């Protein structure tokens, strides 16, 4: 049976349950509004998200509850655009979306160890098509509990805080061009230290969980990630190559024992062919050289990032991890 969005509980296959966050809906605005009078629905009364729970893991799939106009076409639109305006309705909505989900995960479900993954639009989502009340979401958020038994290995210096390590000098990227100077003071951008086909965005402050970030940092992390992708794909056009559609495979924030390092990392994984095209046709010779150094195992050779003897953590095989 196909999933069809309903106000509180959706039609569902036997293996899936679809619900919406009811915490902010008193009373349910769908009971009072009508297609001829949609203005009766206040944005502060609407649910923050739609939720599909798929056993047995379980897998939690969230989509933003979008009823605003004009339509939201991208993650950047959802965050309020490239400009820094934390008071804008879109920015407030985005913060509410993330905070509500984090409260549900960490307070209601008591989850500590999990993967927090933004993926492009899900064709199997119960809201893949617009309905009377909501538009099709441009992305969805997938959360999977982690069963890793060990916390990340402790190192002599934090890989993201220590700007003097050789890995930091080699992997650092300039902040993308953006109207918000605040974002560049809150986050840093990197190549992946293990030379996987991804970019990394980290908060400047040492934080280990998204819930520890300020509202402004949450917006800055995801907005910078999107603008970084936009600037990287633009390199292809500057070199005379037609850039592919701006896309990513996933954006992952690992929590608890799902992490490989202590500092919060947003890992922006690209499709292999897109990353290879950007690297070969768009990067400068210097950046290509730096990437080859990382690919040669610089991360394990950097003495400033040496694992601390007697640490409780254990380094995991991350060659195939997000």
Secondary structure per residue as TSV (DSSP state, phi and psi in degrees):
chain	resnum	aa	ss	phi	psi
A	1	X	-	360.0	129.7
A	2	X	-	-70.0	148.0
A	3	X	-	-76.9	127.7
A	4	X	B	-124.2	128.0
A	5	X	-	-66.5	132.1
A	6	X	-	-126.6	166.0
A	7	X	S	-54.9	-44.7
A	8	X	S	-125.8	-41.0
A	9	X	B	-128.7	131.5
A	10	X	-	-96.3	155.0
A	11	X	B	-60.1	145.1
A	12	X	-	-151.6	153.2
A	13	X	-	-73.9	168.2
A	14	X	T	-61.0	-30.1
A	15	X	T	-90.6	0.4
A	16	X	E	-135.2	145.1
A	17	X	E	-123.4	129.1
A	18	X	E	-115.5	125.2
A	19	X	E	-137.3	171.8
A	20	X	E	-121.0	152.8
A	21	X	-	-64.1	115.8
A	22	X	-	-95.4	-2.1
A	23	X	T	-62.4	-28.3
A	24	X	T	-102.2	6.5
A	25	X	-	-113.5	93.5
A	26	X	S	-140.7	101.9
A	27	X	S	-81.8	176.0
A	28	X	-	-64.7	117.8
A	29	X	G	-63.1	-21.0
A	30	X	G	-68.5	-19.8
A	31	X	G	-77.2	-19.1
A	32	X	T	-113.8	-20.2
A	33	X	-	-92.5	165.8
A	34	X	B	-147.1	161.9
A	35	X	T	-57.2	-26.3
A	36	X	T	-86.7	-10.2
A	37	X	B	-140.4	60.6
A	38	X	G	-69.0	-17.6
A	39	X	G	-68.6	-10.5
A	40	X	G	-69.8	-15.3
A	41	X	S	-88.2	117.7
A	42	X	-	-89.1	141.2
A	43	X	T	-62.2	-28.1
A	44	X	T	-79.1	-15.3
A	45	X	T	-89.4	-21.1
A	46	X	S	-73.1	154.2
A	47	X	-	-60.2	154.5
A	48	X	S	-81.3	-26.7
A	49	X	E	-157.3	165.5
A	50	X	E	-106.3	146.2
A	51	X	E	-132.0	131.4
A	52	X	E	-118.2	126.1
A	53	X	E	-110.5	122.9
A	54	X	E	-117.0	113.6
A	55	X	T	-71.2	167.9
A	56	X	T	-96.1	-7.3
A	57	X	T	-53.4	-52.4
A	58	X	T	-87.1	167.0
A	59	X	E	-109.7	128.5
A	60	X	E	-107.2	123.1
A	61	X	E	-117.4	119.2
A	62	X	E	-110.4	141.8
A	63	X	E	-130.5	144.9
A	64	X	E	-67.2	142.1
A	65	X	-	-81.6	107.5
A	66	X	-	-115.7	114.9
A	67	X	-	-129.3	4.9
A	68	X	-	-81.1	160.5
A	69	X	S	-128.9	141.0
A	70	X	S	-71.3	164.5
A	71	X	-	-59.7	153.1
A	72	X	-	-93.5	115.8
A	73	X	-	-99.4	-15.4
A	74	X	S	-152.1	169.2
A	75	X	H	-59.0	-38.3
A	76	X	H	-63.3	-42.7
A	77	X	H	-58.2	-43.7
A	78	X	H	-61.3	-35.1
A	79	X	H	-79.6	-7.9
A	80	X	T	106.4	11.2
A	81	X	-	89.0	-179.4
A	82	X	S	-75.3	-21.4
A	83	X	S	-77.4	153.2
A	84	X	-	-88.6	100.2
A	85	X	-	-144.2	80.9
A	86	X	T	-63.1	-15.8
A	87	X	T	-91.6	-3.1
A	88	X	S	-65.2	149.7
A	89	X	H	-55.6	-37.8
A	90	X	H	-66.2	-43.7
A	91	X	H	-64.2	-41.8
A	92	X	H	-62.4	-42.6
A	93	X	H	-62.2	-42.5
A	94	X	H	-64.4	-44.5
A	95	X	H	-62.2	-42.3
A	96	X	H	-61.8	-39.4
A	97	X	H	-59.3	-52.5
A	98	X	H	-67.7	-44.4
A	99	X	H	-63.0	-41.9
A	100	X	H	-63.0	-41.2
A	101	X	H	-67.4	-43.0
A	102	X	H	-63.1	-38.7
A	103	X	H	-63.7	-43.4
A	104	X	I	-61.3	-45.1
A	105	X	I	-70.1	-48.6
A	106	X	I	-93.7	-22.9
A	107	X	I	-101.7	-51.9
A	108	X	I	-73.2	-42.5
A	109	X	S	-97.0	-11.1
A	110	X	-	57.8	35.0
A	111	X	-	-77.8	136.0
A	112	X	-	-117.7	-40.7
A	113	X	S	-110.9	111.7
A	114	X	E	-164.2	162.6
A	115	X	E	-101.2	133.2
A	116	X	E	-119.6	100.4
A	117	X	E	-123.1	123.7
A	118	X	E	-93.7	129.4
A	119	X	E	-124.4	157.9
A	120	X	E	-60.5	170.4
A	121	X	-	-46.1	131.7
A	122	X	-	-94.0	112.4
A	123	X	T	-65.5	-17.0
A	124	X	T	-97.3	5.2
A	125	X	S	-64.3	147.2
A	126	X	T	-62.7	-14.9
A	127	X	T	-117.5	35.2
A	128	X	S	-64.4	-28.2
A	129	X	S	-116.8	149.3
A	130	X	-	-62.4	146.4
A	131	X	-	-123.6	-167.2
A	132	X	S	-59.8	-32.2
A	133	X	S	-107.6	-27.1
A	134	X	-	-132.4	152.4
A	135	X	-	-91.3	163.2
A	136	X	-	-65.5	128.9
A	137	X	-	-72.5	143.9
A	138	X	S	-79.6	-9.1
A	139	X	E	-156.8	167.8
A	140	X	E	-137.8	160.5
A	141	X	E	-117.8	124.1
A	142	X	E	-113.6	129.5
A	143	X	E	-121.2	126.4
A	144	X	E	-125.4	122.4
A	145	X	E	-60.1	145.7
A	146	X	-	-104.2	140.5
A	147	X	-	-107.7	15.9
A	148	X	-	-61.8	130.6
A	149	X	-	-83.3	-13.3
A	150	X	S	-119.3	144.9
A	151	X	-	-76.6	164.3
A	152	X	-	-63.5	149.0
A	153	X	-	-64.3	135.7
A	154	X	-	-79.0	141.5
A	155	X	B	-122.8	163.6
A	156	X	S	-56.9	-42.9
A	157	X	S	-131.6	148.4
A	158	X	-	-67.6	130.2
A	159	X	T	-60.6	-29.3
A	160	X	T	-98.2	-17.1
A	161	X	T	-91.7	-31.7
A	162	X	-	-83.3	99.0
A	163	X	T	-84.1	2.5
A	164	X	T	-101.5	-3.7
A	165	X	S	-73.3	157.8
A	166	X	H	-66.1	-34.0
A	167	X	H	-62.9	-41.7
A	168	X	H	-63.2	-45.3
A	169	X	H	-63.4	-35.0
A	170	X	H	-80.3	-34.6
A	171	X	H	-98.1	-11.1
A	172	X	E	-63.4	138.9
A	173	X	E	-119.9	149.4
A	174	X	-	-68.1	151.8
A	175	X	-	-65.5	143.3
A	176	X	-	-66.1	153.3
A	177	X	-	-63.5	126.0
A	178	X	-	-157.2	151.5
A	179	X	S	-63.9	-25.1
A	180	X	-	-89.6	110.0
A	181	X	H	-75.5	-20.3
A	182	X	H	-64.2	-40.3
A	183	X	H	-57.2	-44.1
A	184	X	H	-67.6	-19.4
A	185	X	H	-87.9	-11.8
A	186	X	H	-104.0	-23.9
A	187	X	E	-135.5	158.1
A	188	X	E	-119.9	153.5
A	189	X	E	-117.2	144.1
A	190	X	E	-145.4	156.8
A	191	X	E	-75.8	156.3
A	192	X	-	-67.5	130.9
A	193	X	T	-63.4	-21.2
A	194	X	T	-104.5	14.0
A	195	X	-	60.1	34.4
A	196	X	-	-82.1	163.0
A	197	X	S	-75.5	69.5
A	198	X	E	-156.4	163.5
A	199	X	E	-113.5	159.2
A	200	X	E	-125.5	137.4
A	201	X	E	-124.0	128.7
A	202	X	E	-128.4	146.3
A	203	X	E	-67.4	145.1
A	204	X	S	-63.4	-42.7
A	205	X	S	-67.0	149.9
A	206	X	-	-80.7	103.3
A	207	X	-	-128.7	154.1
A	208	X	S	-116.7	-10.1
A	209	X	S	-138.6	149.1
A	210	X	G	-62.8	-33.5
A	211	X	G	-64.3	-20.9
A	212	X	G	-81.0	-11.4
A	213	X	S	-78.8	152.3
A	214	X	-	-73.6	165.7
A	215	X	H	-57.9	-41.6
A	216	X	H	-65.2	-38.0
A	217	X	H	-66.5	-39.2
A	218	X	H	-59.4	-48.3
A	219	X	H	-63.1	-42.4
A	220	X	H	-63.1	-39.5
A	221	X	H	-60.9	-51.3
A	222	X	H	-77.0	-35.4
A	223	X	H	-66.7	-43.1
A	224	X	H	-62.8	-38.9
A	225	X	H	-59.2	-45.8
A	226	X	H	-66.5	-43.8
A	227	X	H	-69.1	-31.7
A	228	X	H	-63.7	-45.2
A	229	X	H	-59.7	-43.4
A	230	X	H	-60.8	-42.7
A	231	X	H	-70.7	-33.2
A	232	X	H	-70.0	-44.1
A	233	X	H	-65.0	-30.5
A	234	X	H	-66.1	-23.7
A	235	X	H	-60.5	-31.4
A	236	X	H	-65.3	-42.0
A	237	X	H	-66.1	-36.2
A	238	X	H	-67.9	-26.0
A	239	X	T	-94.0	8.8
A	240	X	T	89.9	7.1
A	241	X	-	-103.0	142.9
A	242	X	-	-74.3	118.9
A	243	X	-	-70.9	143.5
A	244	X	-	-70.9	171.7
A	245	X	-	-57.3	134.5
A	246	X	S	-60.4	112.5
A	247	X	-	-148.4	163.7
A	248	X	-	-145.5	156.7
A	249	X	S	-79.6	-43.2
A	250	X	E	-169.7	157.5
A	251	X	E	-121.4	117.6
A	252	X	E	-118.8	131.1
A	253	X	E	-116.9	109.4
A	254	X	E	-86.3	143.9
A	255	X	E	-125.6	147.3
A	256	X	G	63.0	-133.5
A	257	X	G	-74.8	-4.5
A	258	X	G	-74.8	-12.8
A	259	X	-	-81.9	156.7
A	260	X	S	-100.9	-22.6
A	261	X	S	-132.7	161.2
A	262	X	S	-75.6	-38.0
A	263	X	S	-69.2	141.3
A	264	X	-	-64.3	124.5
A	265	X	E	-121.9	127.6
A	266	X	E	-93.2	114.1
A	267	X	E	-98.2	118.1
A	268	X	E	-105.3	95.6
A	269	X	E	-87.6	133.4
A	270	X	-	-103.3	163.6
A	271	X	-	-63.8	142.6
A	272	X	H	-54.4	-43.8
A	273	X	H	-67.2	-34.6
A	274	X	H	-71.0	-44.4
A	275	X	H	-62.6	-42.4
A	276	X	H	-63.7	-40.6
A	277	X	H	-64.9	-42.8
A	278	X	H	-65.1	-43.8
A	279	X	H	-63.7	-46.7
A	280	X	H	-78.7	-33.7
A	281	X	H	-108.1	-17.5
A	282	X	T	-112.2	-28.8
A	283	X	S	-77.6	153.0
A	284	X	-	-71.9	164.0
A	285	X	H	-61.6	-36.1
A	286	X	H	-65.0	-43.4
A	287	X	H	-68.3	-37.5
A	288	X	H	-61.0	-39.5
A	289	X	H	-65.0	-43.0
A	290	X	H	-61.8	-41.0
A	291	X	H	-61.8	-40.5
A	292	X	H	-65.4	-34.3
A	293	X	H	-63.9	-42.4
A	294	X	H	-65.1	-40.8
A	295	X	H	-63.9	-27.5
A	296	X	T	-80.0	4.6
A	297	X	T	95.3	26.0
A	298	X	H	-57.3	-35.5
A	299	X	H	-56.1	-40.8
A	300	X	H	-81.2	-15.1
A	301	X	H	-94.5	-17.7
A	302	X	-	-72.1	113.1
A	303	X	G	-66.4	-26.4
A	304	X	G	-70.0	-17.5
A	305	X	G	-107.9	18.5
A	306	X	-	-63.1	140.4
A	307	X	B	-65.5	140.8
A	308	X	-	-79.3	130.2
A	309	X	T	-62.9	136.1
A	310	X	T	82.1	5.5
A	311	X	-	-67.0	156.0
A	312	X	S	-81.0	-19.1
A	313	X	-	-83.3	172.5
A	314	X	-	-140.4	132.1
A	315	X	-	-72.5	133.5
A	316	X	-	-101.4	157.5
A	317	X	-	-74.8	108.7
A	318	X	-	-106.7	13.6
A	319	X	T	-61.4	-29.3
A	320	X	T	-115.4	8.9
A	321	X	-	-83.9	159.4
A	322	X	-	-84.7	360.0
